[in-house]
């Protein structure tokens, strides 16, 4: 009985149990996109957390490469040392989900006394974390981010510079001036 009481006290003190925790990416990460999130393709990807609003990267790429809203997310051509590459990107959300025990206990107590629950909306909490997943291919449709690719370091350097430019560009007019 004493062990059950200690366990219940610990559960109440912690008051929330994480069901899913979003990954922590400090700067960027190169990995298979499918391992990052199941619905992404099975290609090596450059992944970083997107602190900006939805569609900001889309607008940034559209302005930077002057795409006029045509094929902005797929096969955007760019050049490194005269060689053509193609950039595609995905905006992906991985939420952190938790169960909040205190509201559940309060509602259970209210229901046991014949009242309707008040805190149903906060039994579970969900905080969205958005990530940008970038893939790069060459004209032979080779995955340029796989470890064996000959120009992988040059492509990674380009992607890191692109990421920094995106994160430091506050308005899309600035992207036009940088051209």
Secondary structure, 3 states (H helix, E strand, C coil): CHHHHHHHHHHHHHCEEEEECCCCCCCCEEEEHHHHCCCCCCCEEEEEECCCCCCHHHHHHHHHCCCCCCCCCCCEEEEECCEEEEEEEEEEECCEEEEEHHHHHHHHHHHHCCCCCCCHHHCEEEECCEEEEEEEEECCCCECCCCCCCCHHHHHHHHHHHHHHHHHCCCHHHHHHCC
